[in-house]
């Protein structure tokens, strides 16, 4: 498979390494220094694009891939307000688009556990729930995209929280996400249910970025030749 990497920071370089280890050919690497090489003709040399940039550029990068007819896998977070627009473009162009807040297989299993736990806690009104995420100081968005996904799952299943907030709130219907930035910390996510009697907590801790990069390559392998909107649940068969 031929892969284009849109974004060539630490994650992009690790994806490059893993893609080659899995026998793929990386035909385009786009960083700030060579942004002018992100052209339709260059992109079309690839079977699929993997996009890992920042919230300020992610939408335009994804849009260009879709408009130029190349399936795109995006792991950029912090641009949720434009995700539906990107999905609409994908549908109109009959393209292929997969966005995930986290590509780690372990995290996606964690998502499923989180959803089930929230469903079980729906009738246990004496428990309050909070979230905490810890990342390195270079992390651009807060809360993390993974924390937002976890929070939205809790909101959908629990029934007694109306919204998530990123600062302490006295409103019982607010779901608090605490964001900490500490080096070195690839990423830790906590979901905690607390009562006067006990606490129930689930935690995922990443030891390095390899899980994220491996999952992104697996997603790209899944996407090649496909049409439509997909998620990591599709990739992993959940």
N, C-alpha and C positions, 0 to 999 in steps of 0.2 A: 504494500500500500504506500502511496505517496502522500506525505503530510506537509501542510503549511503550518508554521508556528507564528501566530500573531501575538507578539509579546515575548520577549527573550530575556527576562530577568532570571532570578534564581529558579523559579518554577519552570519557566520555559526551557532553561538549560537542562534541568533534570528530566523533563518530558522528552527532550531531544535524546538524551542518553538512553532512557528506557525504550523509546520507540526503536532506536537502532538495535538495541539488544534483542528486541522482539522481531527483528528482520525487516523493519520498515525503512523507507527512504525519506528523509526530511529534505524537501526540495525548496523550501522557502523559510527564511528566518527573519522576522520583522521586529526591529527594535527602534528606539527613538532615533538612533544614529542613521538608520537607512529607511525611514518611514516612506520615502519616495519610491521605494521598491514595491510597496503595497499597491500593485496595479492589477487590473483584470487579467491581463495576459499572464502575468507571473502567478497569480493565484490559481488560474485554471490549469496549471501544470500539476496541481494537487488533487487527490481524490477526496480529501477532507481537510478542514482547517480546525486547529485547536487554538482558542482565543483565551489568553490569560493576561489582561492588562489592568486598567483601573476603572473606577466608576465613571470617570469623565470621558473616556474614549470607547468603552465597551459597546454601547449601542451602535455607534457609527461603524465600528469594526464588524459587528455581527450583520448589520444592514448591508454592508458592501458584499460580504460573503454570500448572503442570500440573494441579493440582486444579481450577482455574478454567477449564480448557479452552483455554488460549492457548499456541500453540507458543512455545518459548523457546530462545534462543541465549545461551549463557553463556560468558564469557571470564574469569570469576574463577578464580584459581588458589589453591592452598594448602588445598583441601578434598577432596583425592583419597580420603580415608578414607570419605567419604559419597557418592561418585559413583555407586557401584553401587546404593545405596538410591534415589537420584534416578532412575536408569535403571529400577529396578523399579517405582517409582511411575508413570513414564511408560508402561511396558508395561501396568500394571494399569488405568490411566485411558485407554488408547488415545490417548495424547497424542503430542506431537512435541518432541524434545529434542536439541539439538546442543551439546556441550561441546568446546572446543578450548583448549589451553594457549597457542596463538598463532594469530591469524587472518591474519597476513601471508602473501600468496601466496609471497613469497620464502622465508620460513621453512618453509612447507610443502614447497616444492621441496627445501630444505635437509634436512628430515626424510627425504625419499626418498633423497637422496644419502648421508646418514648410515647409513641402513639397508643400502644396497648396499655401502658401504665396510666396515661391520662384518662383513658376510657374506664379503667378500673376505679380510678379515684373520683369519678364523676359523682358518685353517691356518698362520698366520704367528705362531707362539707366541713368537718372539723380540721381538715388539713389545708394549710395555705401552701402555695407553690411559688418558688423563685428560681431564676436561672443565673448562672455565672459563667463567663467565658474569659479565658486568659490567653493572650497571644503576645508575640514579640512586638517591640516598639515600632517596627517598620510597617505593621499592619495599618492599612489606610482607612478602613471603615470600622465604625463601632456603633452598635454591636456587630459582631461578625455575621456573615451571611448564614453560617451554620446555626448560630444562636437564634437568628430570626426565624429560620425554618423550624427549629425546635419550639419556639414560642408560638408560632402560627399553628403547629400541630396541637399544642396544649389548648390554645383558644378554641380550636375546632372541636376538640373532644370533651373538654372539661365542663364547659357550659356556664361557669360562674366568673369568668374573666372576660372583659370586653376588648382590651387592647394591651399591647406591650409598651413599656416605657423604659428608657435608659437612665433614669434617675429615680431616687427614692420617692415613693408616693404614699400619701395617707389614704388614698382611695382604695377600698378593698377589691374593686373590680379591675384594678391595674395589675398587670403582670410585670414585675421588675426584672430587668436583665442587668446584672452588674458586669461591667467591662473593665478588665485590668490589662495593662500593657507592661510586660516584664520580660527582660532578656535573660537567657534564651528560652523561648517557649513556642514551639511549633503550633500548639493549640490544645487547650483542655476545655471541656464543656461539662457543666454540672446542671442537673435538674433535681431540685430538692423539694420534697413535700414535708412540711413540719407541722407537728401538733404538740399539745402539752404532754402527750404520752410518749411519742417517739418521732423519729425522722426516717423517711425513706428517700434514698438518693441514688441516682444513676450517674455515672461518670464515664466519659471517654477521654483518653489522653493519647495524643499523637507523640511518638518518639522522634519522628523526623518527617520530612515532606514526601518521602518515597511512596507512601500509600496514596497520597493525593495524585501524584504524577502517574503512577501505575493505573489508577482508576480512570484517569483522563485518556490514556492510551487505549484502554479497554473500551471506553465509550466511543472513541474514534473508530476503532475496529468494528464496533456494532453499527455505527452510522453510515459507513461507506456503502453507497448504492441505494440508500433508503430515501423515502420521502415522508414528511410529516413531522409532528411534534413529539418529542420523546423525553424520558426522564431516566435517572439512574435505576429506578424500579424496573424499567423495561430492560435495561442492560443486564441487571442482576437477576431478572426473572422473579421478582417479588410479587 
